Amino acid sequence: MPETTDWEYSLYIPNDPRAVPICRRTLRLILTMHGLINLVDVAELLATELVSNAVRHTKGPAALRVRRSGRVLRIGAWDASPEPPEPPGELERLVEMEEGRGLALVRAHADLWGWQPLARNGNRGKYVWCDLVAV
């Protein structure tokens, strides 16, 4: 039975492609422990795309953030680049491409997604997020 209490986790990662599967496995453990096993597969896909973009397209550290608030599960990736993400293309036109499908997959599978610039303690960056409604 899923919990009804709100919670949040953050995992700070280096700019290293090996961090992506670490984030994916950590997310699986978090969701399983909180009784949200029905969201694991789609949440892993979304987190993989967000964290991969943060690692691939920036030079600095990044972070995975997972938050449950009410029935909404928010998955996000912070990175140190203030540059906005490229707008997602139409998934149908990107099927044959090897790159560039990430945010199109996020848009297709999330209930809502977006991004926002962040500035904290003189550091600039952005936070790209998506929401899943937990049923």
FIDO-571390 format. One record per residue (C-alpha): residue in three letters; x, y, z. Coordinates in Angstrom, 1 decimal. Layout:
REM residues N
+------+--------+--------+--------+
: type :     xx :     yy :     zz :
+------+--------+--------+--------+
:  ALA :      X :      Y :      Z :
...
+------+--------+--------+--------+
END
This chain:
REM residues 135
+------+--------+--------+--------+
: type :     xx :     yy :     zz :
+------+--------+--------+--------+
:  MET :    0.0 :    0.0 :    0.0 :
:  PRO :    1.5 :    3.4 :   -1.0 :
:  GLU :    2.2 :    5.9 :    1.7 :
:  THR :    0.3 :    9.1 :    1.9 :
:  THR :    3.1 :   11.2 :    3.6 :
:  ASP :    5.2 :   13.6 :    1.6 :
:  TRP :    8.9 :   13.1 :    1.3 :
:  GLU :   11.9 :   14.2 :   -0.7 :
:  TYR :   15.4 :   12.7 :   -1.7 :
:  SER :   18.3 :   14.3 :   -3.4 :
:  LEU :   21.3 :   12.5 :   -4.8 :
:  TYR :   24.2 :   14.7 :   -5.9 :
:  ILE :   26.4 :   13.1 :   -8.6 :
:  PRO :   29.6 :   13.9 :  -10.5 :
:  ASN :   29.6 :   14.6 :  -14.2 :
:  ASP :   30.2 :   11.0 :  -15.0 :
:  PRO :   28.1 :    8.7 :  -17.2 :
:  ARG :   28.3 :    6.0 :  -14.6 :
:  ALA :   26.2 :    8.2 :  -12.3 :
:  VAL :   23.1 :    7.5 :  -14.6 :
:  PRO :   22.6 :    3.8 :  -13.6 :
:  ILE :   23.4 :    4.7 :  -10.0 :
:  CYS :   20.5 :    7.3 :  -10.1 :
:  ARG :   18.2 :    4.8 :  -11.8 :
:  ARG :   18.9 :    2.1 :   -9.2 :
:  THR :   18.6 :    4.5 :   -6.3 :
:  LEU :   15.2 :    5.7 :   -7.6 :
:  ARG :   14.0 :    2.1 :   -7.9 :
:  LEU :   14.9 :    1.5 :   -4.3 :
:  ILE :   13.2 :    4.7 :   -3.1 :
:  LEU :   10.0 :    4.0 :   -4.9 :
:  THR :    9.9 :    0.4 :   -3.8 :
:  MET :   10.5 :    1.3 :   -0.2 :
:  HIS :    7.6 :    3.8 :   -0.4 :
:  GLY :    5.2 :    1.4 :   -1.9 :
:  LEU :    5.2 :    3.0 :   -5.4 :
:  ILE :    6.4 :   -0.1 :   -7.3 :
:  ASN :    3.7 :    0.5 :  -10.0 :
:  LEU :    5.6 :    3.7 :  -11.0 :
:  VAL :    9.1 :    2.2 :  -11.1 :
:  ASP :    9.4 :    1.4 :  -14.8 :
:  VAL :    8.2 :    4.8 :  -16.1 :
:  ALA :   10.0 :    6.7 :  -13.4 :
:  GLU :   13.3 :    5.0 :  -14.2 :
:  LEU :   12.9 :    5.9 :  -17.9 :
:  LEU :   12.1 :    9.5 :  -17.1 :
:  ALA :   14.9 :    9.8 :  -14.5 :
:  THR :   17.4 :    8.2 :  -16.9 :
:  GLU :   16.6 :   10.8 :  -19.6 :
:  LEU :   16.7 :   13.8 :  -17.3 :
:  VAL :   20.0 :   12.7 :  -15.6 :
:  SER :   21.6 :   11.7 :  -18.9 :
:  ASN :   20.9 :   15.1 :  -20.3 :
:  ALA :   22.4 :   16.8 :  -17.2 :
:  VAL :   25.5 :   14.7 :  -17.5 :
:  ARG :   25.9 :   14.7 :  -21.2 :
:  HIS :   25.2 :   18.4 :  -22.0 :
:  THR :   27.0 :   20.1 :  -19.0 :
:  LYS :   30.4 :   20.1 :  -17.5 :
:  GLY :   29.7 :   20.4 :  -13.8 :
:  PRO :   28.0 :   18.3 :  -11.1 :
:  ALA :   24.4 :   17.4 :  -11.2 :
:  ALA :   21.7 :   16.0 :   -8.9 :
:  LEU :   18.6 :   13.8 :   -9.0 :
:  ARG :   15.7 :   15.0 :   -6.9 :
:  VAL :   12.7 :   12.8 :   -6.2 :
:  ARG :    9.7 :   14.3 :   -4.3 :
:  ARG :    6.3 :   12.9 :   -3.3 :
:  SER :    3.7 :   15.6 :   -2.5 :
:  GLY :    0.2 :   14.3 :   -2.2 :
:  ARG :   -0.5 :   12.1 :   -5.2 :
:  VAL :    2.3 :   13.7 :   -7.3 :
:  LEU :    5.7 :   12.2 :   -7.8 :
:  ARG :    8.2 :   14.8 :   -9.1 :
:  ILE :   11.4 :   13.6 :  -10.6 :
:  GLY :   14.0 :   16.2 :  -11.5 :
:  ALA :   17.6 :   16.7 :  -12.5 :
:  TRP :   19.6 :   19.8 :  -11.5 :
:  ASP :   22.7 :   20.8 :  -13.4 :
:  ALA :   25.1 :   23.7 :  -13.3 :
:  SER :   24.3 :   25.1 :  -16.7 :
:  PRO :   21.9 :   28.0 :  -16.9 :
:  GLU :   21.2 :   27.2 :  -20.6 :
:  PRO :   17.6 :   26.1 :  -21.2 :
:  PRO :   17.1 :   22.5 :  -22.5 :
:  GLU :   16.4 :   22.1 :  -26.2 :
:  PRO :   12.6 :   21.9 :  -26.8 :
:  PRO :   11.5 :   18.3 :  -27.4 :
:  GLY :   10.7 :   17.3 :  -31.0 :
:  GLU :    7.9 :   15.1 :  -32.0 :
:  LEU :    8.6 :   11.6 :  -30.8 :
:  GLU :    7.3 :   10.0 :  -34.0 :
:  ARG :    9.9 :   11.9 :  -36.1 :
:  LEU :   12.7 :   11.0 :  -33.7 :
:  VAL :   12.2 :    7.2 :  -33.5 :
:  GLU :   15.0 :    6.4 :  -35.9 :
:  MET :   17.5 :    8.8 :  -34.4 :
:  GLU :   20.1 :    7.7 :  -31.9 :
:  GLU :   20.1 :   11.0 :  -29.9 :
:  GLY :   17.7 :   13.8 :  -29.2 :
:  ARG :   14.7 :   11.7 :  -28.0 :
:  GLY :   15.1 :   12.3 :  -24.3 :
:  LEU :   12.8 :   15.2 :  -23.6 :
:  ALA :   10.3 :   13.9 :  -26.2 :
:  LEU :   10.1 :   10.7 :  -24.2 :
:  VAL :    9.7 :   12.7 :  -21.0 :
:  ARG :    6.9 :   14.7 :  -22.6 :
:  ALA :    5.2 :   11.5 :  -23.9 :
:  HIS :    5.3 :    9.6 :  -20.6 :
:  ALA :    5.0 :   12.3 :  -17.9 :
:  ASP :    1.8 :   13.9 :  -16.8 :
:  LEU :    3.5 :   17.3 :  -16.8 :
:  TRP :    7.1 :   18.5 :  -17.3 :
:  GLY :    9.0 :   21.7 :  -17.3 :
:  TRP :   12.2 :   23.4 :  -16.4 :
:  GLN :   13.2 :   26.5 :  -14.4 :
:  PRO :   16.5 :   28.4 :  -14.0 :
:  LEU :   18.0 :   28.3 :  -10.5 :
:  ALA :   20.4 :   30.6 :   -8.7 :
:  ARG :   21.7 :   29.7 :   -5.2 :
:  ASN :   24.7 :   31.1 :   -3.3 :
:  GLY :   26.0 :   32.7 :   -6.5 :
:  ASN :   25.7 :   29.4 :   -8.5 :
:  ARG :   23.6 :   29.3 :  -11.5 :
:  GLY :   22.0 :   26.3 :  -13.1 :
:  LYS :   18.6 :   24.8 :  -14.1 :
:  TYR :   16.2 :   22.2 :  -12.8 :
:  VAL :   14.4 :   20.0 :  -15.4 :
:  TRP :   11.5 :   18.1 :  -13.9 :
:  CYS :    8.5 :   15.9 :  -14.6 :
:  ASP :    5.5 :   14.8 :  -12.7 :
:  LEU :    3.7 :   11.4 :  -12.4 :
:  VAL :    0.4 :   11.1 :  -10.7 :
:  ALA :    0.5 :    8.2 :   -8.2 :
:  VAL :   -2.6 :    6.1 :   -8.3 :
+------+--------+--------+--------+
END
